[in-house]
Amino acid sequence: MVNGLLEVVLVDAAGFGDTECFLGGIDPYVLIKYKSHERESSVARGEGSKPMWNEKFNFRVQYPDDSGGSDPYKLFFKVMDKDTFSADDMVGQTVIYLEDLLALGVEKGRAEIHPRKYSVVGPNQSFNGGIRVGLIFTPNKVIDDENEDEFGGWKEAFHLHHKDDDEEE
């Protein structure tokens, strides 16, 4: 079994429907879950259906996974709309399957999926926009237990080149 670091880069999104009843525009954020570990992005206030986050989240991973869980290689993304006076609304969700990325990383020493768009499915099971996410898996990365907080919700904002929506990916 190989331990390593999965870096998830949440870049941006487009095409979200509006869940607001009164004041226009949504304030989206994303919950990212791998196994029992969940991270939360910042809220993209006032950015409506085209939010930008440019945030990085770290997860400890093992390959192959023999923990016996039902979804050992699934990375879940749930897009939410932050509401002030009521419960937050779910905009939609998507899943990224990691098994091939992890296997390639173990074989080659590192594996990366450059930021690409993943479809978001709304609560009514219809297409509701997409989020752009990049992934990097580095096996055998030394993780200092002294800095455990970095792997329990730590995020680092950074700036990426933003492609126009019209550009092909």
Buried (B, 14 or more C-beta within 10 A) or exposed (E): EBEBBBBBBBBBBBBBBEBBEEEEBBBBBBBBBBBEBBBBBBBBEEBBBBBBBBBBBBBBBBBEBEEEEEEBBBBBBBBBBBBEEEEBBBBBBBBBEBEEBBBBBBEEEBBBBEBBBBEBBBEEEEEBBBBBBBBBBBBEBEBEEEEEEBBEEEBEEEEBEEBEEEEEE
